[in-house]
Amino acid sequence: MTNRMTIIGAGVAGLAAAIAACRAGFDVRVFERSSGLTHQPGETLHPGIEPLLEMLGVWQRVAQSASYRHLGIRTRNETGYVDRQYGDTDGTPWRGLQIQRLALKQILLEEAQKLGAHFCFAAGPIRILQAEGDDLILSVGHAHHCTHWVLDASGQSNWLRKHDRSTYESATKKLSVCYGYSAVDDSEVEKDWPEIHPSSTGWIWKAFISKDQIAWARLTIGKPEIDPLFKHRTGVADATWKLSKRPVSKNLFRIGDAAFRMDPSTGKGVLRAIMSAMMAVHLARHHHMSDLAYCEIERTYTKWLSGWFWSDFKEISPTAPWMRL
Ligand SMILES: Cc1cc2nc3c(=O)[nH]c(=O)nc-3n(C[C@H](O)[C@H](O)[C@H](O)COP(=O)(O)OP(=O)(O)OC[C@H]3O[C@@H](n4cnc5c(N)ncnc54)[C@H](O)[C@@H]3O)c2cc1C
């Protein structure tokens, strides 16, 4: 069973992990509780995603499915706006992507299936029953499943909590985000520049995602609030900055939002999900290849996650003092 890897959740983190694990030679099974891939908010991808998607072998397909490639983020207030371009290489600007989450997940799913990952949608409740040596026996609905590695990619559901009771460290006050989609109106948002409108208690985000649709989100402290401008609310989510107190223990990893999450204004949720998936698979592979000890895996992964989390916090929190505890 040593090369069996089981992934809980088929969001971007779980799908990216499935591809990386198949490429690393693992026998991969993914259990997803929904009956298929599901829609999620968050169409704006940071340009840093390009080399990762290239490594996963899906970059060309993702780039072709993107509706727009934007240049950076515009910050607007009452007096005007400031554009922060992502960067450039020898004068050629880096561009982010606008892509529907379902389209991105479909491309990742097809690649993972092509590489031999097995998917079980509408999976029944999953529990860790017992450890047998270094292997784990899971119950999935009424069936049993033996595996060596388990990656919790269940997002905010924190599936693993039932097993290890581990919680999160919150770095901010409780933040809520309310999001939805509107028809393109006369508002000034431009295709090349998704906008953030900060205030003293949160922000509003608008991005052009197709020729007739903009995505919007509104972040507030405490309870979610709907902006009267955006009547069609489609969902709310917790956007509190949270870091898992136990992102890895022996052969159990948390990846993506299950490991660490920040409010969407960082614009890197998908990037974090994919990178943490690739990092977990990389460490598991080295355990087999070069006898990397479990304690080394725990030390490296925990340090890497918390380093990223706190460095983003240091960068963002001075510009948003209202979110500090
Ligand atoms: C309003 C909003 C806007 C955002 N905008 C952006 C953006 O523009 N760009 C960006 O990069 N990021 C954005 N993000 C963040 C980004 O969406 C998340 O960071 C990302 O979806 C995390 O991916 P994940 O795979 O870890 O978790 P998820 O996408 O939440 O996937 C988890 C999966 O696990 C499944 N699951 C849950 N529990 C179980 C269980 N018990 N058993 C089996 N399966 C289970 C779920 O059904 C789901 O398919 C935004 C977030 C919000 C809320």
The ligand as an ORCA input file, in Angstrom:
! r2SCAN-3c Opt
* xyz 0 1
  C     -15.838     35.044     -2.771
  C     -14.504     34.401     -3.026
  C     -13.744     34.833     -4.088
  C     -12.517     34.265     -4.347
  N     -11.785     34.712     -5.404
  C     -10.607     34.157     -5.699
  C      -9.891     34.585     -6.851
  O     -10.340     35.472     -7.611
  N      -8.698     33.987     -7.132
  C      -8.177     33.003     -6.319
  O      -7.077     32.492     -6.622
  N      -8.843     32.563     -5.227
  C     -10.047     33.125     -4.901
  N     -10.736     32.669     -3.804
  C     -10.166     31.612     -2.964
  C     -10.265     30.246     -3.664
  O     -11.555     30.084     -4.217
  C      -9.955     29.113     -2.673
  O      -8.730     29.397     -2.039
  C      -9.866     27.758     -3.400
  O     -11.116     27.389     -3.918
  C      -9.372     26.674     -2.455
  O      -9.400     25.455     -3.137
  P      -9.501     24.056     -2.353
  O      -9.419     23.003     -3.407
  O      -8.547     24.051     -1.222
  O     -10.940     24.046     -1.670
  P     -12.371     24.035     -2.358
  O     -12.306     24.767     -3.641
  O     -13.316     24.516     -1.318
  O     -12.656     22.483     -2.665
  C     -12.981     21.571     -1.634
  C     -13.660     20.356     -2.254
  O     -13.787     19.338     -1.260
  C     -15.108     18.800     -1.293
  N     -15.404     18.305      0.058
  C     -15.635     19.026      1.174
  N     -15.850     18.212      2.236
  C     -15.735     16.945      1.766
  C     -15.854     15.649      2.381
  N     -16.131     15.516      3.686
  N     -15.685     14.558      1.609
  C     -15.401     14.675      0.276
  N     -15.301     15.878     -0.364
  C     -15.457     16.988      0.378
  C     -15.969     19.969     -1.733
  O     -17.203     19.523     -2.273
  C     -15.062     20.639     -2.772
  O     -15.218     20.070     -4.048
  C     -11.993     33.220     -3.515
  C     -12.769     32.763     -2.443
  C     -14.016     33.345     -2.199
  C     -14.841     32.839     -1.044
*
